């Protein structure tokens, strides 16, 4: 696959990730962690916010791979 094609698919993957990941975290929070105190909710959501970096960085590394 050419780098140009990988960049197109990688961009689509990152956009999908930026839409699906927050919705999934929100659903998990609403169904399982609603009883947490405010500081626990902030902690969980901050950690979840940092964790999206790993799949996004994998996609970016895959996109920038030379031909």
PyMOL Python script that loads the backbone (N, CA, C, O; Angstrom):
from pymol import cmd

cmd.read_pdbstr("""\
ATOM      1  N   UNK A   1       0.846  -1.164   0.000  1.00  0.00           N
ATOM      2  CA  UNK A   1       0.000   0.000   0.000  1.00  0.00           C
ATOM      3  C   UNK A   1       0.902   1.240   0.000  1.00  0.00           C
ATOM      4  O   UNK A   1       1.879   1.315   0.744  1.00  0.00           O
ATOM      5  N   UNK A   2       0.558   2.183  -0.830  1.00  0.00           N
ATOM      6  CA  UNK A   2       1.342   3.410  -0.913  1.00  0.00           C
ATOM      7  C   UNK A   2       1.082   4.297   0.298  1.00  0.00           C
ATOM      8  O   UNK A   2       0.049   4.196   0.960  1.00  0.00           O
ATOM      9  N   UNK A   3       2.051   5.167   0.567  1.00  0.00           N
ATOM     10  CA  UNK A   3       1.930   6.046   1.719  1.00  0.00           C
ATOM     11  C   UNK A   3       0.728   6.987   1.584  1.00  0.00           C
ATOM     12  O   UNK A   3       0.082   7.315   2.579  1.00  0.00           O
ATOM     13  N   UNK A   4       0.433   7.412   0.373  1.00  0.00           N
ATOM     14  CA  UNK A   4      -0.703   8.302   0.157  1.00  0.00           C
ATOM     15  C   UNK A   4      -2.016   7.615   0.559  1.00  0.00           C
ATOM     16  O   UNK A   4      -2.879   8.234   1.180  1.00  0.00           O
ATOM     17  N   UNK A   5      -2.158   6.352   0.205  1.00  0.00           N
ATOM     18  CA  UNK A   5      -3.359   5.595   0.554  1.00  0.00           C
ATOM     19  C   UNK A   5      -3.424   5.349   2.063  1.00  0.00           C
ATOM     20  O   UNK A   5      -4.487   5.454   2.675  1.00  0.00           O
ATOM     21  N   UNK A   6      -2.251   5.015   2.663  1.00  0.00           N
ATOM     22  CA  UNK A   6      -2.212   4.814   4.116  1.00  0.00           C
ATOM     23  C   UNK A   6      -2.603   6.081   4.854  1.00  0.00           C
ATOM     24  O   UNK A   6      -3.289   6.011   5.875  1.00  0.00           O
ATOM     25  N   UNK A   7      -2.180   7.241   4.357  1.00  0.00           N
ATOM     26  CA  UNK A   7      -2.532   8.501   5.014  1.00  0.00           C
ATOM     27  C   UNK A   7      -4.031   8.765   4.926  1.00  0.00           C
ATOM     28  O   UNK A   7      -4.628   9.272   5.875  1.00  0.00           O
ATOM     29  N   UNK A   8      -4.637   8.426   3.803  1.00  0.00           N
ATOM     30  CA  UNK A   8      -6.082   8.587   3.671  1.00  0.00           C
ATOM     31  C   UNK A   8      -6.809   7.701   4.669  1.00  0.00           C
ATOM     32  O   UNK A   8      -7.675   8.178   5.402  1.00  0.00           O
ATOM     33  N   UNK A   9      -6.467   6.415   4.708  1.00  0.00           N
ATOM     34  CA  UNK A   9      -7.132   5.486   5.621  1.00  0.00           C
ATOM     35  C   UNK A   9      -6.807   5.805   7.068  1.00  0.00           C
ATOM     36  O   UNK A   9      -7.655   5.635   7.944  1.00  0.00           O
ATOM     37  N   UNK A  10      -5.591   6.267   7.331  1.00  0.00           N
ATOM     38  CA  UNK A  10      -5.224   6.655   8.686  1.00  0.00           C
ATOM     39  C   UNK A  10      -6.011   7.855   9.160  1.00  0.00           C
ATOM     40  O   UNK A  10      -6.424   7.904  10.319  1.00  0.00           O
ATOM     41  N   UNK A  11      -6.227   8.825   8.290  1.00  0.00           N
ATOM     42  CA  UNK A  11      -7.017   9.994   8.644  1.00  0.00           C
ATOM     43  C   UNK A  11      -8.459   9.597   8.955  1.00  0.00           C
ATOM     44  O   UNK A  11      -9.051  10.086   9.918  1.00  0.00           O
ATOM     45  N   UNK A  12      -9.012   8.718   8.143  1.00  0.00           N
ATOM     46  CA  UNK A  12     -10.370   8.227   8.384  1.00  0.00           C
ATOM     47  C   UNK A  12     -10.408   7.474   9.719  1.00  0.00           C
ATOM     48  O   UNK A  12     -11.352   7.632  10.493  1.00  0.00           O
ATOM     49  N   UNK A  13      -9.389   6.658   9.989  1.00  0.00           N
ATOM     50  CA  UNK A  13      -9.347   5.889  11.238  1.00  0.00           C
ATOM     51  C   UNK A  13      -9.268   6.812  12.451  1.00  0.00           C
ATOM     52  O   UNK A  13      -9.927   6.556  13.459  1.00  0.00           O
ATOM     53  N   UNK A  14      -8.480   7.872  12.374  1.00  0.00           N
ATOM     54  CA  UNK A  14      -8.361   8.798  13.501  1.00  0.00           C
ATOM     55  C   UNK A  14      -9.678   9.550  13.712  1.00  0.00           C
ATOM     56  O   UNK A  14     -10.084   9.770  14.853  1.00  0.00           O
ATOM     57  N   UNK A  15     -10.337   9.941  12.645  1.00  0.00           N
ATOM     58  CA  UNK A  15     -11.626  10.620  12.782  1.00  0.00           C
ATOM     59  C   UNK A  15     -12.649   9.692  13.427  1.00  0.00           C
ATOM     60  O   UNK A  15     -13.398  10.110  14.309  1.00  0.00           O
ATOM     61  N   UNK A  16     -12.681   8.436  12.990  1.00  0.00           N
ATOM     62  CA  UNK A  16     -13.594   7.458  13.588  1.00  0.00           C
ATOM     63  C   UNK A  16     -13.235   7.243  15.061  1.00  0.00           C
ATOM     64  O   UNK A  16     -14.119   7.142  15.911  1.00  0.00           O
ATOM     65  N   UNK A  17     -11.936   7.173  15.357  1.00  0.00           N
ATOM     66  CA  UNK A  17     -11.494   7.006  16.742  1.00  0.00           C
ATOM     67  C   UNK A  17     -11.933   8.176  17.601  1.00  0.00           C
ATOM     68  O   UNK A  17     -12.356   7.984  18.741  1.00  0.00           O
ATOM     69  N   UNK A  18     -11.839   9.378  17.073  1.00  0.00           N
ATOM     70  CA  UNK A  18     -12.226  10.564  17.836  1.00  0.00           C
ATOM     71  C   UNK A  18     -13.736  10.667  18.048  1.00  0.00           C
ATOM     72  O   UNK A  18     -14.188  11.420  18.910  1.00  0.00           O
ATOM     73  N   UNK A  19     -14.503   9.929  17.283  1.00  0.00           N
ATOM     74  CA  UNK A  19     -15.954   9.907  17.476  1.00  0.00           C
ATOM     75  C   UNK A  19     -16.367   8.724  18.352  1.00  0.00           C
ATOM     76  O   UNK A  19     -17.158   8.891  19.280  1.00  0.00           O
ATOM     77  N   UNK A  20     -15.847   7.549  18.072  1.00  0.00           N
ATOM     78  CA  UNK A  20     -16.286   6.328  18.746  1.00  0.00           C
ATOM     79  C   UNK A  20     -15.718   6.223  20.161  1.00  0.00           C
ATOM     80  O   UNK A  20     -16.434   5.812  21.074  1.00  0.00           O
ATOM     81  N   UNK A  21     -14.461   6.580  20.362  1.00  0.00           N
ATOM     82  CA  UNK A  21     -13.824   6.414  21.670  1.00  0.00           C
ATOM     83  C   UNK A  21     -14.538   7.214  22.771  1.00  0.00           C
ATOM     84  O   UNK A  21     -14.854   6.643  23.815  1.00  0.00           O
ATOM     85  N   UNK A  22     -14.801   8.506  22.577  1.00  0.00           N
ATOM     86  CA  UNK A  22     -15.515   9.230  23.644  1.00  0.00           C
ATOM     87  C   UNK A  22     -16.920   8.675  23.903  1.00  0.00           C
ATOM     88  O   UNK A  22     -17.375   8.647  25.046  1.00  0.00           O
ATOM     89  N   UNK A  23     -17.597   8.240  22.853  1.00  0.00           N
ATOM     90  CA  UNK A  23     -18.924   7.653  23.052  1.00  0.00           C
ATOM     91  C   UNK A  23     -18.839   6.356  23.853  1.00  0.00           C
ATOM     92  O   UNK A  23     -19.686   6.089  24.705  1.00  0.00           O
ATOM     93  N   UNK A  24     -17.817   5.556  23.577  1.00  0.00           N
ATOM     94  CA  UNK A  24     -17.636   4.307  24.323  1.00  0.00           C
ATOM     95  C   UNK A  24     -17.291   4.588  25.779  1.00  0.00           C
ATOM     96  O   UNK A  24     -17.829   3.934  26.672  1.00  0.00           O
ATOM     97  N   UNK A  25     -16.409   5.544  26.036  1.00  0.00           N
ATOM     98  CA  UNK A  25     -16.060   5.899  27.410  1.00  0.00           C
ATOM     99  C   UNK A  25     -17.283   6.443  28.145  1.00  0.00           C
ATOM    100  O   UNK A  25     -17.508   6.124  29.312  1.00  0.00           O
ATOM    101  N   UNK A  26     -18.061   7.257  27.458  1.00  0.00           N
ATOM    102  CA  UNK A  26     -19.268   7.811  28.075  1.00  0.00           C
ATOM    103  C   UNK A  26     -20.246   6.685  28.436  1.00  0.00           C
ATOM    104  O   UNK A  26     -20.838   6.705  29.515  1.00  0.00           O
ATOM    105  N   UNK A  27     -20.414   5.728  27.558  1.00  0.00           N
ATOM    106  CA  UNK A  27     -21.323   4.613  27.828  1.00  0.00           C
ATOM    107  C   UNK A  27     -20.821   3.772  28.994  1.00  0.00           C
ATOM    108  O   UNK A  27     -21.608   3.367  29.848  1.00  0.00           O
ATOM    109  N   UNK A  28     -19.520   3.506  29.038  1.00  0.00           N
ATOM    110  CA  UNK A  28     -18.951   2.741  30.149  1.00  0.00           C
ATOM    111  C   UNK A  28     -19.135   3.495  31.456  1.00  0.00           C
ATOM    112  O   UNK A  28     -19.484   2.901  32.476  1.00  0.00           O
ATOM    113  N   UNK A  29     -18.902   4.791  31.428  1.00  0.00           N
ATOM    114  CA  UNK A  29     -19.056   5.597  32.639  1.00  0.00           C
ATOM    115  C   UNK A  29     -20.503   5.595  33.131  1.00  0.00           C
ATOM    116  O   UNK A  29     -20.764   5.427  34.322  1.00  0.00           O
ATOM    117  N   UNK A  30     -21.420   5.779  32.217  1.00  0.00           N
ATOM    118  CA  UNK A  30     -22.840   5.864  32.615  1.00  0.00           C
ATOM    119  C   UNK A  30     -23.339   4.529  33.149  1.00  0.00           C
ATOM    120  O   UNK A  30     -24.138   4.504  34.084  1.00  0.00           O
ATOM    121  N   UNK A  31     -22.888   3.429  32.580  1.00  0.00           N
ATOM    122  CA  UNK A  31     -23.421   2.133  32.993  1.00  0.00           C
ATOM    123  C   UNK A  31     -22.724   1.549  34.215  1.00  0.00           C
ATOM    124  O   UNK A  31     -23.335   0.765  34.941  1.00  0.00           O
ATOM    125  N   UNK A  32     -21.459   1.906  34.467  1.00  0.00           N
ATOM    126  CA  UNK A  32     -20.738   1.230  35.551  1.00  0.00           C
ATOM    127  C   UNK A  32     -20.186   2.157  36.619  1.00  0.00           C
ATOM    128  O   UNK A  32     -20.015   1.724  37.758  1.00  0.00           O
ATOM    129  N   UNK A  33     -19.900   3.410  36.304  1.00  0.00           N
ATOM    130  CA  UNK A  33     -19.192   4.259  37.262  1.00  0.00           C
ATOM    131  C   UNK A  33     -19.982   5.486  37.694  1.00  0.00           C
ATOM    132  O   UNK A  33     -19.388   6.467  38.141  1.00  0.00           O
ATOM    133  N   UNK A  34     -21.270   5.458  37.575  1.00  0.00           N
ATOM    134  CA  UNK A  34     -22.078   6.628  37.890  1.00  0.00           C
ATOM    135  C   UNK A  34     -22.051   6.970  39.380  1.00  0.00           C
ATOM    136  O   UNK A  34     -22.281   8.121  39.750  1.00  0.00           O
ATOM    137  N   UNK A  35     -21.775   5.995  40.232  1.00  0.00           N
ATOM    138  CA  UNK A  35     -21.801   6.221  41.678  1.00  0.00           C
ATOM    139  C   UNK A  35     -20.478   6.740  42.234  1.00  0.00           C
ATOM    140  O   UNK A  35     -20.352   6.910  43.447  1.00  0.00           O
ATOM    141  N   UNK A  36     -19.506   6.991  41.390  1.00  0.00           N
ATOM    142  CA  UNK A  36     -18.226   7.512  41.872  1.00  0.00           C
ATOM    143  C   UNK A  36     -18.383   8.931  42.405  1.00  0.00           C
ATOM    144  O   UNK A  36     -19.240   9.681  41.938  1.00  0.00           O
ATOM    145  N   UNK A  37     -17.554   9.301  43.386  1.00  0.00           N
ATOM    146  CA  UNK A  37     -17.550  10.713  43.798  1.00  0.00           C
ATOM    147  C   UNK A  37     -16.968  11.573  42.686  1.00  0.00           C
ATOM    148  O   UNK A  37     -16.380  11.051  41.738  1.00  0.00           O
ATOM    149  N   UNK A  38     -17.128  12.884  42.795  1.00  0.00           N
ATOM    150  CA  UNK A  38     -16.704  13.785  41.715  1.00  0.00           C
ATOM    151  C   UNK A  38     -15.220  13.648  41.419  1.00  0.00           C
ATOM    152  O   UNK A  38     -14.821  13.712  40.257  1.00  0.00           O
ATOM    153  N   UNK A  39     -14.388  13.459  42.449  1.00  0.00           N
ATOM    154  CA  UNK A  39     -12.952  13.372  42.208  1.00  0.00           C
ATOM    155  C   UNK A  39     -12.592  12.043  41.539  1.00  0.00           C
ATOM    156  O   UNK A  39     -11.635  11.980  40.767  1.00  0.00           O
ATOM    157  N   UNK A  40     -13.339  10.997  41.825  1.00  0.00           N
ATOM    158  CA  UNK A  40     -13.114   9.711  41.157  1.00  0.00           C
ATOM    159  C   UNK A  40     -13.499   9.771  39.691  1.00  0.00           C
ATOM    160  O   UNK A  40     -12.833   9.187  38.837  1.00  0.00           O
ATOM    161  N   UNK A  41     -14.583  10.485  39.408  1.00  0.00           N
ATOM    162  CA  UNK A  41     -15.014  10.636  38.019  1.00  0.00           C
ATOM    163  C   UNK A  41     -13.986  11.429  37.218  1.00  0.00           C
ATOM    164  O   UNK A  41     -13.676  11.087  36.077  1.00  0.00           O
ATOM    165  N   UNK A  42     -13.460  12.492  37.826  1.00  0.00           N
ATOM    166  CA  UNK A  42     -12.440  13.287  37.139  1.00  0.00           C
ATOM    167  C   UNK A  42     -11.203  12.446  36.876  1.00  0.00           C
ATOM    168  O   UNK A  42     -10.627  12.516  35.790  1.00  0.00           O
ATOM    169  N   UNK A  43     -10.787  11.655  37.852  1.00  0.00           N
ATOM    170  CA  UNK A  43      -9.613  10.795  37.689  1.00  0.00           C
ATOM    171  C   UNK A  43      -9.817   9.770  36.573  1.00  0.00           C
ATOM    172  O   UNK A  43      -8.950   9.600  35.716  1.00  0.00           O
ATOM    173  N   UNK A  44     -10.950   9.096  36.585  1.00  0.00           N
ATOM    174  CA  UNK A  44     -11.234   8.076  35.567  1.00  0.00           C
ATOM    175  C   UNK A  44     -11.288   8.700  34.176  1.00  0.00           C
ATOM    176  O   UNK A  44     -10.725   8.151  33.229  1.00  0.00           O
ATOM    177  N   UNK A  45     -11.955   9.833  34.047  1.00  0.00           N
ATOM    178  CA  UNK A  45     -12.086  10.460  32.737  1.00  0.00           C
ATOM    179  C   UNK A  45     -10.763  11.045  32.250  1.00  0.00           C
ATOM    180  O   UNK A  45     -10.516  11.067  31.044  1.00  0.00           O
ATOM    181  N   UNK A  46      -9.912  11.516  33.152  1.00  0.00           N
ATOM    182  CA  UNK A  46      -8.582  11.982  32.748  1.00  0.00           C
ATOM    183  C   UNK A  46      -7.719  10.824  32.244  1.00  0.00           C
ATOM    184  O   UNK A  46      -7.012  10.958  31.245  1.00  0.00           O
ATOM    185  N   UNK A  47      -7.780   9.705  32.932  1.00  0.00           N
ATOM    186  CA  UNK A  47      -7.022   8.528  32.483  1.00  0.00           C
ATOM    187  C   UNK A  47      -7.554   8.038  31.143  1.00  0.00           C
ATOM    188  O   UNK A  47      -6.774   7.703  30.251  1.00  0.00           O
ATOM    189  N   UNK A  48      -8.862   7.994  30.995  1.00  0.00           N
ATOM    190  CA  UNK A  48      -9.453   7.574  29.716  1.00  0.00           C
ATOM    191  C   UNK A  48      -9.081   8.552  28.604  1.00  0.00           C
ATOM    192  O   UNK A  48      -8.855   8.145  27.464  1.00  0.00           O
ATOM    193  N   UNK A  49      -9.019   9.828  28.933  1.00  0.00           N
ATOM    194  CA  UNK A  49      -8.619  10.824  27.948  1.00  0.00           C
ATOM    195  C   UNK A  49      -7.182  10.664  27.506  1.00  0.00           C
ATOM    196  O   UNK A  49      -6.854  10.950  26.355  1.00  0.00           O
ATOM    197  N   UNK A  50      -6.322  10.213  28.399  1.00  0.00           N
ATOM    198  CA  UNK A  50      -4.925   9.990  28.027  1.00  0.00           C
ATOM    199  C   UNK A  50      -4.733   8.688  27.260  1.00  0.00           C
ATOM    200  O   UNK A  50      -3.803   8.572  26.462  1.00  0.00           O
ATOM    201  N   UNK A  51      -5.598   7.712  27.491  1.00  0.00           N
ATOM    202  CA  UNK A  51      -5.418   6.397  26.863  1.00  0.00           C
ATOM    203  C   UNK A  51      -5.707   6.381  25.366  1.00  0.00           C
ATOM    204  O   UNK A  51      -5.238   5.479  24.673  1.00  0.00           O
ATOM    205  N   UNK A  52      -6.459   7.343  24.845  1.00  0.00           N
ATOM    206  CA  UNK A  52      -6.738   7.339  23.411  1.00  0.00           C
ATOM    207  C   UNK A  52      -5.476   7.627  22.617  1.00  0.00           C
ATOM    208  O   UNK A  52      -5.433   7.392  21.409  1.00  0.00           O
ATOM    209  N   UNK A  53      -4.444   8.136  23.290  1.00  0.00           N
ATOM    210  CA  UNK A  53      -3.175   8.434  22.630  1.00  0.00           C
ATOM    211  C   UNK A  53      -2.540   7.183  22.019  1.00  0.00           C
ATOM    212  O   UNK A  53      -1.947   7.264  20.943  1.00  0.00           O
ATOM    213  N   UNK A  54      -2.651   6.038  22.680  1.00  0.00           N
ATOM    214  CA  UNK A  54      -1.980   4.836  22.193  1.00  0.00           C
ATOM    215  C   UNK A  54      -2.523   4.328  20.859  1.00  0.00           C
ATOM    216  O   UNK A  54      -1.720   4.076  19.960  1.00  0.00           O
ATOM    217  N   UNK A  55      -3.819   4.164  20.674  1.00  0.00           N
ATOM    218  CA  UNK A  55      -4.264   3.748  19.337  1.00  0.00           C
ATOM    219  C   UNK A  55      -4.030   4.823  18.282  1.00  0.00           C
ATOM    220  O   UNK A  55      -3.741   4.505  17.128  1.00  0.00           O
ATOM    221  N   UNK A  56      -4.153   6.094  18.668  1.00  0.00           N
ATOM    222  CA  UNK A  56      -3.914   7.174  17.699  1.00  0.00           C
ATOM    223  C   UNK A  56      -2.450   7.206  17.290  1.00  0.00           C
ATOM    224  O   UNK A  56      -2.147   7.420  16.116  1.00  0.00           O
ATOM    225  N   UNK A  57      -1.535   6.998  18.234  1.00  0.00           N
ATOM    226  CA  UNK A  57      -0.112   7.012  17.879  1.00  0.00           C
ATOM    227  C   UNK A  57       0.242   5.816  16.995  1.00  0.00           C
ATOM    228  O   UNK A  57       1.097   5.925  16.116  1.00  0.00           O
ATOM    229  N   UNK A  58      -0.411   4.675  17.226  1.00  0.00           N
ATOM    230  CA  UNK A  58      -0.170   3.524  16.360  1.00  0.00           C
ATOM    231  C   UNK A  58      -0.606   3.825  14.926  1.00  0.00           C
ATOM    232  O   UNK A  58       0.092   3.474  13.975  1.00  0.00           O
ATOM    233  N   UNK A  59      -1.746   4.466  14.776  1.00  0.00           N
ATOM    234  CA  UNK A  59      -2.250   4.816  13.441  1.00  0.00           C
ATOM    235  C   UNK A  59      -1.314   5.821  12.768  1.00  0.00           C
ATOM    236  O   UNK A  59      -1.035   5.701  11.576  1.00  0.00           O
ATOM    237  N   UNK A  60      -0.833   6.800  13.515  1.00  0.00           N
ATOM    238  CA  UNK A  60       0.060   7.799  12.937  1.00  0.00           C
ATOM    239  C   UNK A  60       1.379   7.163  12.525  1.00  0.00           C
ATOM    240  O   UNK A  60       1.913   7.480  11.462  1.00  0.00           O
ATOM    241  N   UNK A  61       1.912   6.264  13.359  1.00  0.00           N
ATOM    242  CA  UNK A  61       3.145   5.571  12.968  1.00  0.00           C
ATOM    243  C   UNK A  61       2.925   4.728  11.720  1.00  0.00           C
ATOM    244  O   UNK A  61       3.797   4.681  10.852  1.00  0.00           O
ATOM    245  N   UNK A  62       1.793   4.070  11.612  1.00  0.00           N
ATOM    246  CA  UNK A  62       1.497   3.249  10.439  1.00  0.00           C
ATOM    247  C   UNK A  62       1.366   4.142   9.189  1.00  0.00           C
ATOM    248  O   UNK A  62       1.819   3.780   8.104  1.00  0.00           O
ATOM    249  N   UNK A  63       0.736   5.312   9.369  1.00  0.00           N
ATOM    250  CA  UNK A  63       0.553   6.224   8.240  1.00  0.00           C
ATOM    251  C   UNK A  63       1.875   6.753   7.714  1.00  0.00           C
ATOM    252  O   UNK A  63       2.037   6.911   6.504  1.00  0.00           O
ATOM    253  N   UNK A  64       2.822   7.028   8.599  1.00  0.00           N
ATOM    254  CA  UNK A  64       4.065   7.672   8.172  1.00  0.00           C
ATOM    255  C   UNK A  64       5.150   6.692   7.775  1.00  0.00           C
ATOM    256  O   UNK A  64       6.274   7.102   7.486  1.00  0.00           O
ATOM    257  N   UNK A  65       4.838   5.413   7.756  1.00  0.00           N
ATOM    258  CA  UNK A  65       5.793   4.400   7.325  1.00  0.00           C
ATOM    259  C   UNK A  65       6.164   4.652   5.856  1.00  0.00           C
ATOM    260  O   UNK A  65       5.288   4.910   5.030  1.00  0.00           O
ATOM    261  N   UNK A  66       7.465   4.578   5.533  1.00  0.00           N
ATOM    262  CA  UNK A  66       7.827   4.795   4.111  1.00  0.00           C
ATOM    263  C   UNK A  66       7.359   3.629   3.236  1.00  0.00           C
ATOM    264  O   UNK A  66       7.099   2.526   3.718  1.00  0.00           O
ATOM    265  N   UNK A  67       7.262   3.909   1.947  1.00  0.00           N
ATOM    266  CA  UNK A  67       6.804   2.887   0.975  1.00  0.00           C
ATOM    267  C   UNK A  67       7.778   1.728   0.910  1.00  0.00           C
ATOM    268  O   UNK A  67       7.560   0.781   0.154  1.00  0.00           O
TER     269      UNK A  67
END
""", "prot")
cmd.dss("prot")
cmd.show_as("cartoon", "prot")
cmd.util.cbc("prot")
cmd.orient("prot")
